Amino acid sequence: MTQAEFVVVANRLPVDKAGPGEGEDGWRRSPGGLVTALEPVMKETDGAWVGWPGQADLELEPFEFDGTQLIPVCLSADEIEKYYEGFSNDTIWPLYHDVIAAPRYRRVWWDSYVRVNRRFAEAAADAVKEGGTVWVQDYQLQLVPKMLREMRPDLTIGYFHHIPFPAYGLYSQLPWRRLVLEGLLGADVIGFQRVADAGNFARAVRRLFRYETRAGRITVPAEDGTAHVALAKAFPISIAADTYMQLAEKPEVQARAKEIREGLGNPKAILLGVDRLDYTKGIRHRLKAFGELLEDGRVTVDDVTLVQVASPSRERVEAYVQLRDEIELTVARINGDYDTFGHSAIRYLHQGYPREEMVALFLAADVMLVTALRDGMNLVAKEYVATRNDNRGVLVLSEFAGAADELGSALKVNPHDIDTLKDVIIQAIEMPEADQARRMRSLRKRVIEHDVKAWSDSFLAALDDARTAKERAAR
């Protein structure tokens, strides 16, 4: 295996198993912003990507796909259950999302998390050249930076945290709180979605270790008396805006958007929610608000339809099974009360869709509802804005989504406040076109200027600065 100058380490490889007759050698590129963001960097540097191939007990040799070397890490069914479904998604995910659901702390899950993180770290250490750079991605791999630093002190190490980082009062519940912070502090640059997340992390470090933190720079002492400086800073992630803008211009996508409206009975306003089926996304609050608007007579089923796309997620985790049942019962009750032969109150779609279909949905929708109770960023909000080349449409955005820090011209809302959420939905439906255009122009400017390339460039520039500082200190 040829070693690479630049290695990405993520829970998943950037490819999925292809169906019959599609893909290169049985694989196709995964959808998603991270893969899009890093593709140019991987090609420029002949980079490598370490990750799980997506199936249990799948033993694969390293292989090349579209100019990038892929290094699979095999996970057993037991490890998927304990490291991924258990510790990552039943401990860390709910804890870091403000304990919206109760986290469970199980020692066997933690033990599996440590073992799997070590395997990822070892694969990365083997894959990277002397003096190279490794960029670790997300909460499934929080221990990898320190493990890598111990194995390969010559490396420059980055870590990006795609979800929120909680306030210390919540974080302190974690039995392994010191070990997780130590894992993250192995990185030279630790990136977060929001300034508040970086601040929460720095405060947790001060509370537990008393390390010096100044302007996001944390001095981390080593056992041999030396120290390294870790930069903890916000690098808000974004999307490939050009891709969405180009798709929105395609005649067939515009025709499909018209077809969607007609299929819904040409209502005066289409409200749209697009989420993974997750308790952090505020789908229940959104449905409650819309149901009450119908009940109050402030909207009618002939005039307004809510389309809710809820793509399947973590279907073996009990909290998600219960959530799906609750949402589907709510949708059935509202539709049973208000549907007519010509119009549905809610069109509920529990499935994922290709990007072209999503862009058509964005174009068809008059109001985008992003009512997350807590979200690291929420890229759907940015995707909706990018597609609106006509400067029409209204974004209703939870103040608890990371995107709220950037998208100041959206209609902000506290999704827990159902009465205000109802008022904001009505405001969005009734907004004059001139106001829509003024707000949407401002939102689009932000999303286009701060796209996913700007995000990866800024993070990699910070890593270059860290490498330069280390070389200077070593002279």
MIKOLMI-593081 format. One record per residue (C-alpha): residue in one letter; residue number from 1; y negated, z, x negated. Coordinates in nm, 2 decimals. Example, Ala and Ser with C-alpha at 12.3 -4.5 7.8 and 13.67 -1.06 7.14 Angstrom:
! residues 2
ATOM   residuo   num        Y        Z        X
ATOM         A     1     0.45     0.78    -1.23
ATOM         S     2     0.11     0.71    -1.37
! end
This chain:
! residues 475
ATOM   residuo   num        Y        Z        X
ATOM         M     1     0.00     0.00     0.00
ATOM         T     2    -0.34    -0.10    -0.14
ATOM         Q     3    -0.59     0.18    -0.14
ATOM         A     4    -0.93     0.12     0.04
ATOM         E     5    -1.29     0.22    -0.04
ATOM         F     6    -1.35     0.32     0.32
ATOM         V     7    -1.10     0.49     0.55
ATOM         V     8    -1.14     0.59     0.92
ATOM         V     9    -0.92     0.87     1.05
ATOM         A    10    -0.89     0.89     1.43
ATOM         N    11    -0.64     1.02     1.68
ATOM         R    12    -0.55     0.66     1.78
ATOM         L    13    -0.53     0.33     1.59
ATOM         P    14    -0.78     0.07     1.70
ATOM         V    15    -0.50    -0.14     1.86
ATOM         D    16    -0.27    -0.12     2.16
ATOM         K    17     0.08    -0.26     2.21
ATOM         A    18     0.03    -0.61     2.36
ATOM         G    19     0.21    -0.74     2.66
ATOM         P    20     0.44    -1.04     2.65
ATOM         G    21     0.26    -1.35     2.51
ATOM         E    22    -0.06    -1.17     2.41
ATOM         G    23    -0.19    -1.02     2.09
ATOM         E    24    -0.13    -1.07     1.72
ATOM         D    25     0.22    -0.97     1.62
ATOM         G    26     0.26    -0.76     1.93
ATOM         W    27    -0.08    -0.58     1.91
ATOM         R    28    -0.42    -0.63     2.07
ATOM         R    29    -0.75    -0.47     1.98
ATOM         S    30    -0.83    -0.16     2.18
ATOM         P    31    -1.14    -0.17     2.40
ATOM         G    32    -1.41     0.09     2.32
ATOM         G    33    -1.73     0.15     2.14
ATOM         L    34    -1.59     0.31     1.82
ATOM         V    35    -1.37     0.01     1.74
ATOM         T    36    -1.66    -0.23     1.80
ATOM         A    37    -1.90    -0.01     1.59
ATOM         L    38    -1.68     0.01     1.29
ATOM         E    39    -1.53    -0.34     1.29
ATOM         P    40    -1.80    -0.49     1.07
ATOM         V    41    -1.79    -0.20     0.82
ATOM         M    42    -1.41    -0.23     0.80
ATOM         K    43    -1.43    -0.60     0.72
ATOM         E    44    -1.71    -0.56     0.46
ATOM         T    45    -1.52    -0.29     0.28
ATOM         D    46    -1.16    -0.40     0.33
ATOM         G    47    -1.13    -0.07     0.51
ATOM         A    48    -0.82     0.11     0.64
ATOM         W    49    -0.77     0.30     0.97
ATOM         V    50    -0.54     0.60     1.00
ATOM         G    51    -0.42     0.68     1.35
ATOM         W    52    -0.13     0.73     1.60
ATOM         P    53     0.00     0.41     1.74
ATOM         G    54     0.01     0.55     2.10
ATOM         Q    55     0.39     0.59     2.16
ATOM         A    56     0.61     0.89     2.08
ATOM         D    57     0.85     0.87     1.79
ATOM         L    58     0.73     0.52     1.69
ATOM         E    59     0.79     0.49     1.31
ATOM         L    60     0.59     0.21     1.17
ATOM         E    61     0.50     0.09     0.82
ATOM         P    62     0.13     0.02     0.74
ATOM         F    63     0.03    -0.33     0.86
ATOM         E    64    -0.27    -0.55     0.87
ATOM         F    65    -0.45    -0.65     1.19
ATOM         D    66    -0.76    -0.87     1.20
ATOM         G    67    -0.86    -0.80     0.84
ATOM         T    68    -0.81    -0.42     0.86
ATOM         Q    69    -0.52    -0.22     0.71
ATOM         L    70    -0.37     0.01     0.98
ATOM         I    71    -0.18     0.32     0.87
ATOM         P    72     0.03     0.46     1.16
ATOM         V    73     0.09     0.84     1.19
ATOM         C    74     0.41     0.90     1.39
ATOM         L    75     0.40     1.18     1.65
ATOM         S    76     0.70     1.32     1.82
ATOM         A    77     0.71     1.38     2.20
ATOM         D    78     0.69     1.76     2.12
ATOM         E    79     0.38     1.71     1.90
ATOM         I    80     0.21     1.50     2.17
ATOM         E    81     0.28     1.77     2.42
ATOM         K    82     0.15     2.06     2.19
ATOM         Y    83    -0.11     1.91     1.96
ATOM         Y    84    -0.26     1.65     2.19
ATOM         E    85    -0.20     1.75     2.55
ATOM         G    86    -0.19     2.12     2.46
ATOM         F    87    -0.44     2.23     2.20
ATOM         S    88    -0.67     1.92     2.20
ATOM         N    89    -0.69     1.87     2.58
ATOM         D    90    -0.60     2.21     2.73
ATOM         T    91    -0.77     2.43     2.48
ATOM         I    92    -1.05     2.25     2.30
ATOM         W    93    -1.16     2.01     2.57
ATOM         P    94    -1.23     2.27     2.84
ATOM         L    95    -1.37     2.52     2.60
ATOM         Y    96    -1.61     2.27     2.45
ATOM         H    97    -1.71     2.15     2.80
ATOM         D    98    -1.86     2.49     2.91
ATOM         V    99    -1.52     2.62     3.04
ATOM         I   100    -1.55     2.41     3.36
ATOM         A   101    -1.18     2.46     3.37
ATOM         A   102    -1.01     2.76     3.20
ATOM         P   103    -0.89     2.69     2.84
ATOM         R   104    -0.55     2.81     2.75
ATOM         Y   105    -0.49     2.96     2.41
ATOM         R   106    -0.13     2.92     2.29
ATOM         R   107    -0.02     2.99     1.93
ATOM         V   108     0.26     2.72     1.94
ATOM         W   109    -0.01     2.46     2.03
ATOM         W   110    -0.23     2.58     1.74
ATOM         D   111     0.06     2.56     1.50
ATOM         S   112     0.13     2.21     1.60
ATOM         Y   113    -0.24     2.12     1.57
ATOM         V   114    -0.24     2.24     1.21
ATOM         R   115     0.07     2.05     1.12
ATOM         V   116    -0.05     1.72     1.28
ATOM         N   117    -0.39     1.75     1.12
ATOM         R   118    -0.23     1.80     0.78
ATOM         R   119    -0.02     1.48     0.83
ATOM         F   120    -0.34     1.28     0.92
ATOM         A   121    -0.51     1.43     0.61
ATOM         E   122    -0.22     1.34     0.38
ATOM         A   123    -0.21     0.98     0.52
ATOM         A   124    -0.59     0.95     0.46
ATOM         A   125    -0.57     1.10     0.10
ATOM         D   126    -0.30     0.84     0.01
ATOM         A   127    -0.50     0.55     0.16
ATOM         V   128    -0.84     0.60    -0.01
ATOM         K   129    -0.95     0.49    -0.36
ATOM         E   130    -1.09     0.73    -0.62
ATOM         G   131    -1.44     0.82    -0.52
ATOM         G   132    -1.40     0.66    -0.18
ATOM         T   133    -1.53     0.75     0.17
ATOM         V   134    -1.34     0.89     0.46
ATOM         W   135    -1.49     0.91     0.81
ATOM         V   136    -1.29     1.15     1.05
ATOM         Q   137    -1.34     1.11     1.42
ATOM         D   138    -1.34     1.38     1.69
ATOM         Y   139    -1.20     1.70     1.82
ATOM         Q   140    -0.83     1.62     1.77
ATOM         L   141    -0.89     1.63     1.39
ATOM         Q   142    -1.13     1.92     1.32
ATOM         L   143    -0.92     2.06     1.04
ATOM         V   144    -0.89     1.73     0.85
ATOM         P   145    -1.22     1.75     0.65
ATOM         K   146    -1.13     2.07     0.47
ATOM         M   147    -0.77     1.96     0.41
ATOM         L   148    -0.89     1.64     0.26
ATOM         R   149    -1.15     1.81     0.04
ATOM         E   150    -0.87     2.03    -0.10
ATOM         M   151    -0.65     1.73    -0.16
ATOM         R   152    -0.92     1.49    -0.29
ATOM         P   153    -1.24     1.66    -0.41
ATOM         D   154    -1.36     1.32    -0.54
ATOM         L   155    -1.41     1.19    -0.18
ATOM         T   156    -1.72     1.17     0.03
ATOM         I   157    -1.62     1.29     0.38
ATOM         G   158    -1.78     1.24     0.71
ATOM         Y   159    -1.69     1.38     1.05
ATOM         F   160    -1.82     1.28     1.39
ATOM         H   161    -1.78     1.50     1.70
ATOM         H   162    -1.78     1.28     2.02
ATOM         I   163    -1.78     1.57     2.27
ATOM         P   164    -2.02     1.86     2.31
ATOM         F   165    -2.01     2.16     2.08
ATOM         P   166    -2.05     2.49     2.28
ATOM         A   167    -2.28     2.78     2.25
ATOM         Y   168    -2.15     3.07     2.04
ATOM         G   169    -2.09     3.29     2.35
ATOM         L   170    -1.82     3.04     2.46
ATOM         Y   171    -1.70     2.92     2.12
ATOM         S   172    -1.63     3.28     2.01
ATOM         Q   173    -1.34     3.29     2.26
ATOM         L   174    -1.14     3.06     2.04
ATOM         P   175    -0.88     3.28     1.85
ATOM         W   176    -0.89     3.03     1.55
ATOM         R   177    -1.27     3.00     1.56
ATOM         R   178    -1.32     3.06     1.18
ATOM         L   179    -1.05     2.82     1.08
ATOM         V   180    -1.19     2.54     1.29
ATOM         L   181    -1.54     2.59     1.15
ATOM         E   182    -1.40     2.60     0.80
ATOM         G   183    -1.22     2.27     0.87
ATOM         L   184    -1.54     2.10     0.99
ATOM         L   185    -1.74     2.24     0.69
ATOM         G   186    -1.51     2.05     0.46
ATOM         A   187    -1.72     1.74     0.55
ATOM         D   188    -2.03     1.63     0.37
ATOM         V   189    -2.19     1.51     0.69
ATOM         I   190    -2.10     1.65     1.03
ATOM         G   191    -2.24     1.44     1.32
ATOM         F   192    -2.30     1.55     1.68
ATOM         Q   193    -2.42     1.37     1.99
ATOM         R   194    -2.72     1.60     2.06
ATOM         V   195    -2.96     1.81     1.86
ATOM         A   196    -2.84     2.11     2.07
ATOM         D   197    -2.48     2.05     1.97
ATOM         A   198    -2.58     2.05     1.60
ATOM         G   199    -2.78     2.37     1.66
ATOM         N   200    -2.48     2.54     1.83
ATOM         F   201    -2.26     2.45     1.54
ATOM         A   202    -2.51     2.59     1.28
ATOM         R   203    -2.55     2.91     1.48
ATOM         A   204    -2.17     2.96     1.50
ATOM         V   205    -2.15     2.92     1.12
ATOM         R   206    -2.43     3.17     1.06
ATOM         R   207    -2.27     3.42     1.30
ATOM         L   208    -1.93     3.40     1.15
ATOM         F   209    -1.99     3.33     0.78
ATOM         R   210    -2.36     3.42     0.71
ATOM         Y   211    -2.39     3.09     0.52
ATOM         E   212    -2.74     2.97     0.45
ATOM         T   213    -2.85     2.70     0.69
ATOM         R   214    -3.18     2.52     0.65
ATOM         A   215    -3.29     2.20     0.83
ATOM         G   216    -2.93     2.13     0.92
ATOM         R   217    -2.81     2.17     0.56
ATOM         I   218    -2.54     2.43     0.53
ATOM         T   219    -2.45     2.57     0.19
ATOM         V   220    -2.07     2.62     0.18
ATOM         P   221    -1.95     2.84    -0.11
ATOM         A   222    -1.60     2.77    -0.27
ATOM         E   223    -1.36     3.02    -0.42
ATOM         D   224    -1.43     2.89    -0.77
ATOM         G   225    -1.80     2.99    -0.74
ATOM         T   226    -1.93     2.64    -0.68
ATOM         A   227    -2.07     2.53    -0.34
ATOM         H   228    -2.12     2.21    -0.15
ATOM         V   229    -2.39     2.13     0.11
ATOM         A   230    -2.28     2.00     0.45
ATOM         L   231    -2.54     1.82     0.67
ATOM         A   232    -2.50     1.90     1.04
ATOM         K   233    -2.71     1.66     1.24
ATOM         A   234    -2.74     1.47     1.57
ATOM         F   235    -2.64     1.10     1.55
ATOM         P   236    -2.63     0.99     1.92
ATOM         I   237    -2.37     0.73     1.97
ATOM         S   238    -2.43     0.40     2.16
ATOM         I   239    -2.28     0.07     2.27
ATOM         A   240    -2.27    -0.29     2.16
ATOM         A   241    -2.56    -0.38     2.39
ATOM         D   242    -2.55    -0.75     2.31
ATOM         T   243    -2.20    -0.78     2.44
ATOM         Y   244    -2.30    -0.64     2.78
ATOM         M   245    -2.62    -0.84     2.80
ATOM         Q   246    -2.43    -1.17     2.72
ATOM         L   247    -2.16    -1.09     2.98
ATOM         A   248    -2.42    -1.02     3.24
ATOM         E   249    -2.56    -1.38     3.19
ATOM         K   250    -2.23    -1.55     3.25
ATOM         P   251    -2.23    -1.75     3.58
ATOM         E   252    -1.88    -1.64     3.66
ATOM         V   253    -1.96    -1.27     3.62
ATOM         Q   254    -2.27    -1.31     3.84
ATOM         A   255    -2.06    -1.49     4.10
ATOM         R   256    -1.81    -1.21     4.09
ATOM         A   257    -2.09    -0.95     4.14
ATOM         K   258    -2.19    -1.14     4.46
ATOM         E   259    -1.83    -1.15     4.57
ATOM         I   260    -1.80    -0.77     4.53
ATOM         R   261    -2.11    -0.72     4.75
ATOM         E   262    -1.97    -0.95     5.01
ATOM         G   263    -1.63    -0.78     5.00
ATOM         L   264    -1.81    -0.45     5.08
ATOM         G   265    -1.98    -0.60     5.38
ATOM         N   266    -2.32    -0.67     5.21
ATOM         P   267    -2.46    -0.32     5.25
ATOM         K   268    -2.83    -0.26     5.18
ATOM         A   269    -2.74    -0.04     4.89
ATOM         I   270    -2.43     0.00     4.67
ATOM         L   271    -2.39     0.33     4.48
ATOM         L   272    -2.15     0.33     4.19
ATOM         G   273    -1.97     0.59     3.99
ATOM         V   274    -1.75     0.49     3.69
ATOM         D   275    -1.56     0.78     3.52
ATOM         R   276    -1.24     0.88     3.37
ATOM         L   277    -1.07     1.11     3.63
ATOM         D   278    -1.19     1.43     3.46
ATOM         Y   279    -1.32     1.76     3.59
ATOM         T   280    -1.62     1.73     3.35
ATOM         K   281    -1.76     1.42     3.53
ATOM         G   282    -1.89     1.58     3.84
ATOM         I   283    -1.71     1.34     4.08
ATOM         R   284    -1.65     1.62     4.34
ATOM         H   285    -2.02     1.70     4.34
ATOM         R   286    -2.11     1.34     4.39
ATOM         L   287    -1.87     1.30     4.68
ATOM         K   288    -2.00     1.62     4.84
ATOM         A   289    -2.36     1.50     4.82
ATOM         F   290    -2.28     1.16     4.96
ATOM         G   291    -2.06     1.31     5.24
ATOM         E   292    -2.35     1.54     5.34
ATOM         L   293    -2.60     1.25     5.34
ATOM         L   294    -2.37     1.07     5.59
ATOM         E   295    -2.33     1.39     5.79
ATOM         D   296    -2.71     1.45     5.80
ATOM         G   297    -2.77     1.09     5.91
ATOM         R   298    -2.99     1.02     5.61
ATOM         V   299    -2.77     0.72     5.53
ATOM         T   300    -2.53     0.52     5.74
ATOM         V   301    -2.20     0.36     5.65
ATOM         D   302    -2.34     0.02     5.75
ATOM         D   303    -2.63     0.05     5.50
ATOM         V   304    -2.49     0.23     5.20
ATOM         T   305    -2.15     0.23     5.03
ATOM         L   306    -2.03     0.44     4.74
ATOM         V   307    -1.79     0.27     4.50
ATOM         Q   308    -1.60     0.52     4.28
ATOM         V   309    -1.39     0.39     3.99
ATOM         A   310    -1.19     0.68     3.85
ATOM         S   311    -0.96     0.56     3.57
ATOM         P   312    -0.64     0.75     3.52
ATOM         S   313    -0.66     1.03     3.26
ATOM         R   314    -0.41     1.29     3.11
ATOM         E   315    -0.18     1.26     3.41
ATOM         R   316     0.06     1.52     3.27
ATOM         V   317    -0.20     1.80     3.25
ATOM         E   318    -0.19     2.02     3.56
ATOM         A   319    -0.57     2.05     3.60
ATOM         Y   320    -0.59     1.67     3.62
ATOM         V   321    -0.31     1.65     3.88
ATOM         Q   322    -0.49     1.90     4.10
ATOM         L   323    -0.83     1.72     4.05
ATOM         R   324    -0.68     1.39     4.16
ATOM         D   325    -0.54     1.54     4.48
ATOM         E   326    -0.87     1.71     4.56
ATOM         I   327    -1.07     1.40     4.51
ATOM         E   328    -0.84     1.18     4.71
ATOM         L   329    -0.83     1.43     5.00
ATOM         T   330    -1.21     1.44     5.00
ATOM         V   331    -1.24     1.06     5.00
ATOM         A   332    -0.99     1.03     5.28
ATOM         R   333    -1.17     1.29     5.49
ATOM         I   334    -1.51     1.12     5.45
ATOM         N   335    -1.37     0.78     5.52
ATOM         G   336    -1.18     0.90     5.82
ATOM         D   337    -1.50     1.05     5.96
ATOM         Y   338    -1.74     0.76     5.89
ATOM         D   339    -1.56     0.43     5.83
ATOM         T   340    -1.61     0.14     6.08
ATOM         F   341    -1.40    -0.17     6.11
ATOM         G   342    -1.66    -0.36     5.90
ATOM         H   343    -1.77    -0.09     5.65
ATOM         S   344    -1.61     0.18     5.43
ATOM         A   345    -1.81     0.49     5.33
ATOM         I   346    -1.63     0.52     4.99
ATOM         R   347    -1.43     0.25     4.81
ATOM         Y   348    -1.21     0.46     4.57
ATOM         L   349    -1.04     0.29     4.29
ATOM         H   350    -0.80     0.49     4.08
ATOM         Q   351    -0.75     0.23     3.80
ATOM         G   352    -0.91     0.09     3.49
ATOM         Y   353    -1.07    -0.26     3.48
ATOM         P   354    -1.14    -0.51     3.21
ATOM         R   355    -1.50    -0.53     3.07
ATOM         E   356    -1.60    -0.85     3.27
ATOM         E   357    -1.51    -0.68     3.60
ATOM         M   358    -1.70    -0.37     3.50
ATOM         V   359    -2.01    -0.58     3.42
ATOM         A   360    -1.98    -0.75     3.76
ATOM         L   361    -1.96    -0.41     3.92
ATOM         F   362    -2.27    -0.30     3.73
ATOM         L   363    -2.46    -0.61     3.85
ATOM         A   364    -2.35    -0.55     4.21
ATOM         A   365    -2.46    -0.18     4.21
ATOM         D   366    -2.81    -0.08     4.31
ATOM         V   367    -2.77     0.28     4.20
ATOM         M   368    -2.56     0.41     3.91
ATOM         L   369    -2.46     0.77     3.96
ATOM         V   370    -2.38     0.96     3.64
ATOM         T   371    -2.34     1.32     3.75
ATOM         A   372    -2.14     1.48     3.47
ATOM         L   373    -2.13     1.86     3.46
ATOM         R   374    -2.11     1.82     3.08
ATOM         D   375    -2.07     1.51     2.87
ATOM         G   376    -2.10     1.44     2.49
ATOM         M   377    -2.29     1.12     2.56
ATOM         N   378    -2.17     0.91     2.86
ATOM         L   379    -2.17     0.55     2.75
ATOM         V   380    -2.13     0.42     3.10
ATOM         A   381    -2.50     0.51     3.16
ATOM         K   382    -2.59     0.29     2.86
ATOM         E   383    -2.36     0.01     2.97
ATOM         Y   384    -2.52    -0.01     3.32
ATOM         V   385    -2.87    -0.03     3.16
ATOM         A   386    -2.76    -0.30     2.91
ATOM         T   387    -2.63    -0.53     3.19
ATOM         R   388    -2.95    -0.51     3.40
ATOM         N   389    -3.12    -0.82     3.25
ATOM         D   390    -3.30    -0.85     3.58
ATOM         N   391    -3.48    -0.51     3.53
ATOM         R   392    -3.34    -0.39     3.87
ATOM         G   393    -3.12    -0.10     3.96
ATOM         V   394    -3.17     0.28     3.93
ATOM         L   395    -2.99     0.52     3.69
ATOM         V   396    -2.93     0.87     3.83
ATOM         L   397    -2.84     1.08     3.53
ATOM         S   398    -2.72     1.43     3.49
ATOM         E   399    -2.94     1.64     3.26
ATOM         F   400    -2.61     1.78     3.11
ATOM         A   401    -2.50     1.44     2.97
ATOM         G   402    -2.59     1.36     2.61
ATOM         A   403    -2.75     1.04     2.72
ATOM         A   404    -3.02     1.24     2.91
ATOM         D   405    -3.19     1.32     2.57
ATOM         E   406    -3.24     0.95     2.51
ATOM         L   407    -3.28     0.79     2.85
ATOM         G   408    -3.60     0.95     2.97
ATOM         S   409    -3.68     0.70     3.24
ATOM         A   410    -3.36     0.77     3.44
ATOM         L   411    -3.38     1.00     3.75
ATOM         K   412    -3.26     1.33     3.61
ATOM         V   413    -3.06     1.57     3.82
ATOM         N   414    -2.87     1.90     3.80
ATOM         P   415    -2.54     1.80     3.97
ATOM         H   416    -2.47     2.16     4.06
ATOM         D   417    -2.78     2.15     4.29
ATOM         I   418    -2.64     1.95     4.58
ATOM         D   419    -2.96     1.95     4.79
ATOM         T   420    -3.16     1.80     4.50
ATOM         L   421    -2.88     1.56     4.42
ATOM         K   422    -2.90     1.43     4.78
ATOM         D   423    -3.28     1.39     4.76
ATOM         V   424    -3.25     1.20     4.43
ATOM         I   425    -2.99     0.96     4.57
ATOM         I   426    -3.23     0.89     4.86
ATOM         Q   427    -3.52     0.84     4.61
ATOM         A   428    -3.30     0.59     4.41
ATOM         I   429    -3.20     0.40     4.72
ATOM         E   430    -3.56     0.37     4.84
ATOM         M   431    -3.73     0.31     4.50
ATOM         P   432    -3.97     0.01     4.51
ATOM         E   433    -3.88    -0.28     4.29
ATOM         A   434    -4.19    -0.24     4.08
ATOM         D   435    -4.08     0.12     4.00
ATOM         Q   436    -3.73     0.01     3.93
ATOM         A   437    -3.86    -0.25     3.68
ATOM         R   438    -4.09    -0.01     3.50
ATOM         R   439    -3.81     0.24     3.45
ATOM         M   440    -3.54    -0.01     3.36
ATOM         R   441    -3.76    -0.18     3.10
ATOM         S   442    -3.81     0.15     2.92
ATOM         L   443    -3.43     0.23     2.94
ATOM         R   444    -3.33    -0.11     2.81
ATOM         K   445    -3.57    -0.09     2.52
ATOM         R   446    -3.40     0.23     2.41
ATOM         V   447    -3.04     0.11     2.45
ATOM         I   448    -3.11    -0.23     2.28
ATOM         E   449    -3.30    -0.08     1.98
ATOM         H   450    -3.05     0.21     1.93
ATOM         D   451    -2.72     0.02     1.97
ATOM         V   452    -2.39     0.11     1.82
ATOM         K   453    -2.47    -0.07     1.49
ATOM         A   454    -2.78     0.14     1.45
ATOM         W   455    -2.56     0.45     1.51
ATOM         S   456    -2.29     0.36     1.25
ATOM         D   457    -2.56     0.25     1.00
ATOM         S   458    -2.75     0.58     1.03
ATOM         F   459    -2.43     0.79     0.98
ATOM         L   460    -2.31     0.58     0.69
ATOM         A   461    -2.66     0.60     0.53
ATOM         A   462    -2.63     0.98     0.55
ATOM         L   463    -2.29     0.96     0.38
ATOM         D   464    -2.44     0.74     0.10
ATOM         D   465    -2.71     1.00     0.05
ATOM         A   466    -2.45     1.28     0.03
ATOM         R   467    -2.25     1.08    -0.23
ATOM         T   468    -2.57     1.02    -0.44
ATOM         A   469    -2.66     1.39    -0.43
ATOM         K   470    -2.31     1.48    -0.55
ATOM         E   471    -2.32     1.23    -0.83
ATOM         R   472    -2.66     1.36    -0.94
ATOM         A   473    -2.53     1.72    -0.93
ATOM         A   474    -2.23     1.63    -1.14
ATOM         R   475    -2.43     1.48    -1.42
! end
